[in-house]
Amino acid sequence: DTAVSQTPKYLVTQMGNDKSIKCEQNLGHDTMYWYKQDSKKFLKIMFSYNNKELIINETVPNRFSPKSPDKAHLNLHINSLELGDSAVYFCASSQDSRNTEAFFGQGTRLTVV
Amino acid sequence: GQNIDQPTEMTATEGAIVQINCTYQTSGFNGLFWYQQHAGEAPTFLSYNVLDGLEEKGRFSSFLSRSKGYSYLLLKELQMKDSASYLCAVHNYGQNFVFGPGTRLSVLP
C-alpha cells in the first residue's frame, strides 16, 4: 500500500496549457504539502494545508492553485504553463503541522515544451 | 529570514565513515530533520533532532547544537547504496519545513 501517491508520474505538455497533479495519502495525516524541486535539486515548499485549510502559501505565482477536497487529498492545478515551471513536484504529508516527519510521494516530473 | 547551508558534494570509500555538516540560521527553531534522496526518487526520512546531542539509528547518527546552529549526519560502514543526496531540513514554528540545498554523496568501491 502506497502511503502518499501522486499522479501522474510524468507529465509533458506545451506552454500555455492547464494541467493538474493529484495527491492522496492514506496515513490519516492532518497536514499535506506541495514542494517543487528544480534542476539544481533544491526542494522548496509551495503550499501547506492542515485539515483542508491553507496554512502556508509561499511566493508562488497565482497560476498555481491547490485544492483540498478533504484532508486525505491535495491536488495542484497549474494554469498557463510556462517553461520555467518544468521541475519535479513532490506531494508530502505529516501527522500535523508541528515537528513531525514528512512522508513524500514519488514525485511528478513536469516538462513544459 | 532563513538560511541553510550544506556542502554540495562529498566522496567517500565503501566501509568508511563520512560526516555531512549542516549549518542554519532561523527564527522559531522547532527541530531539524535529515532526509535521504536517491536519484529520481522521493526523499525519505532518516533522523530528527530537537534537543542538543547525538541521536543514533543503526549506521546513521545525527547531532545537533542549537546554540551553534549546527547539525551533522554521520554515516558509518558506508555501502554503495548510500550514494544519494542528503537533505538537511529545519522545522520552524508555523512555517513547516525548509530544506537545505542537499549534499550529493558518492561512495566509491
Interface residues (C-beta under 8 A of the other chain):
Chain A: T31 Y33 Y35 K40 K41 F42 L43 K44 I45 S48 I55 I56 F90 S97 R98 N99 E101 A102 F103 F104 G105 Q106 G107
Chain B: N30 G31 F33 Q37 E41 A42 P43 T44 F45 Y48 V50 S85 L87 H91 G94 Q95 N96 F97 V98 F99 P101 G102 R104
